[in-house]
Amino acid sequence: MPHPYSNRFRTLTALMLLAAAPAVAQSGPRPAFDEGYIDFLFSPTRPGASSPSGPTAHHRENADRSTRQRINYRSNEAAGTILIDTAARRLYLIEANGFAQSYQVGVGKEGYGWHGTERISAKREWPDWRPPADMLARRPDLPRHMVGGPDNPLGARALYLGDTLYRIHGSNEPETVGTAASSGCFRMTNTDVIDLYQRVGVGAKVRVF
């Protein structure tokens, strides 16, 4: 029998637990329990776990990371204005006296980016997600509605831009923050979007360039 603290013992224990679990009726194909699920069972990010290692820990670490910096930033815009530089993939919240809070953002992939000026029309914590019609046309496999939560593509917070379908929001794919991967929205890490959410209000100006 392997030593009770060895990786082999832990993996065997996980497989035994899965084999003993009661069957659950499903409408679709039964998902495979792969190595990622085994890693989750023994993830050090679970309560009582010790060392931060493994795929699940890496994902959550990225999800919670902050990219915020307070920088010198000269602008003619009023304090409280949000500027998004799509080329630099940075969002700037203008402050008084030549400073700004700077955050990394994900932007629209090729063919989906946009420039313009809007106002924040609404704010939501852990928002629900309803894919727009054009996205469903491209991806009919997507759900028509997803309740807010850690697995929701909009992440922890969303700031809605005018009457458009665009938002500044968190993400359940933190590795895409800083890349051009969205359908036009601006993705932030959950830590960053929570910080921004607390600093701005409905009506704030957002200029994208």
Secondary structure as GFF3:
##gff-version 3
##sequence-region A 1 209
A	DSSP	alpha_helix	7	20	.	.	.	ID=ss1
A	DSSP	alpha_helix	35	41	.	.	.	ID=ss2
A	DSSP	alpha_helix	55	64	.	.	.	ID=ss3
A	DSSP	beta_strand	69	72	.	.	.	ID=ss4
A	DSSP	beta_strand	82	85	.	.	.	ID=ss5
A	DSSP	beta_strand	90	94	.	.	.	ID=ss6
A	DSSP	beta_strand	99	104	.	.	.	ID=ss7
A	DSSP	beta_strand	107	108	.	.	.	ID=ss8
A	DSSP	beta_strand	116	125	.	.	.	ID=ss9
A	DSSP	alpha_helix	133	138	.	.	.	ID=ss10
A	DSSP	beta_strand	157	161	.	.	.	ID=ss11
A	DSSP	beta_strand	167	169	.	.	.	ID=ss12
A	DSSP	three_ten_helix	174	176	.	.	.	ID=ss13
A	DSSP	beta_strand	180	182	.	.	.	ID=ss14
A	DSSP	beta_strand	186	187	.	.	.	ID=ss15
A	DSSP	alpha_helix	190	199	.	.	.	ID=ss16
A	DSSP	beta_strand	205	208	.	.	.	ID=ss17
###
